[in-house]
Amino acid sequence: MCKKKQTKKLFGLASFFFGLLLVSFSVQAQQVYRFDLKEDIGPNAWRTVKNAFAQAEQAKVDLVLIEMNTFGGMVNFADSIRVRILDSSVKTVVFINHNAASAGALIALATDRIYMSKGSSIGAASVVDQSGQVLPEKHQSYMRGLMRATAEAKGRDPKIAEAFVDPDVDLPHIKPAGKVLTLTSSEAVDVRLAEAEVASADAVLAAEGIRDPQITVHRITAIDRIIAFLINPAVSGILMLLIIGGIYFELQTPGIGFALVVAIIAAVLFFAPLYLQGLADNWEIALFIAGLVLILLELFVIPGFGVAGILGIICLVCGLAFSMVVNDYFDFSIGEPGMLFNSFLLVIASMVVATIVMVIFGKNLLRSRAFQRLVLQDEQRSQEGYTSSQKNSALVDKEGKAKTVLRPSGKVEIEGKWYDAVALDGFIDIGEDIYVEKHENYNLFVRKKRTP
């Protein structure tokens, strides 16, 4: 009997210590991936969420903790974030530290559990334009549907979620009639939308029963910061100035090379981050390239009315504008209201400013020593029919033919030799008779020969 009792005691002690070991191991094994969402909901926020969840799932963490403080943003990116959270197999908890308005409320509803700091609020999710005006019913209906579906997916009251958007939803004792719902932290807890009021993110983990978490904090990489910088509208405007200015210089002084290189680099810096962020698509980049090709064809190959040039300008403008707006080909309703108009406004303003700057400063820039050090000079050999026009006043009043289209610069042939020339008439078609009116700065200035 004594041996049996000792065996039972030893077995009990072993089980007890084994249980403690298991509990200790389970607590230590709980891994948490944490990141912040404290900016307007847009392409940068979407990139942060996408990368954070990819790393969290790869690390096989037990919980993703989002600390949120946002006034909302673009609905299409909020929907992408919502779907990413709903599709994740990892438990997701959000800590609303002050604000979860509009698109932020939609994202918060997609998480498994919501905690809020005292004084925080959630709601006010009506769809508005950039001036704050409430948009038509079509947009509100779409947002109501997203709110309801998200709340239902997480077992929350869909009527409360819908009331964040629709002032006509009747919720006695919660909100006045005719008002869009916004809940304080205590009100959200009372209606069981939030779990509890907590003081910090650490308190959220304690409330979830995680005592000794292994926390991995998401870090914004240098590439993320560069992309965020490049897609800033002000930077996009500057890049468009460089694109248009480079093309302008290259057309005015064909063959200098440097201007074209600047335009290409600016185009890469403009399109690459937008493509990585999911804004620019292949067809929009192709549209931009098609515009450039049509403009070059109009300048150097196709003489005449200028249909190719006009189409080229349209394609170029549309390629730049469409790439900054979320769309499904030509369906722009999925994007932020008013963004398409603003995008076109930015492109056209950049073109106007670039043209003005080039007209005012272009000649001085081309003649500057700094620019001359950078340009690539083509070697024009005499055996190929080229000759220098410097100090050759004997060419004044000479007649010849346009060997390329002059718009206004190009090539002319006089007495069997080719010269750089500028058309004082603005345009001279290939093959037309010309005469030299004056000679300045290595160029001949020519006009069409008038028929008697």
DARA-V382514 format. One record per helix or strand of 2 or more residues. SS is the DSSP state (hx for helix, st for strand). FROM is the first residue (numbers start at 1). LEN is the number of residues. If there is no record, write none. Layout:
SS&FROM&LEN  SS&FROM&LEN
//
This chain:
hx&2&28  st&31&7  hx&43&17  st&63&8  hx&75&13  st&91&11  hx&103&8  st&113&4  st&121&3  hx&137&17  hx&158&6  st&182&3  hx&185&6  st&196&2  hx&201&7  st&214&4  hx&222&9  hx&233&20  hx&258&19  hx&282&19  hx&307&16  hx&339&29  hx&369&6  hx&382&3  hx&393&3  st&399&4  st&409&6  st&417&7  st&433&8  st&443&6
//
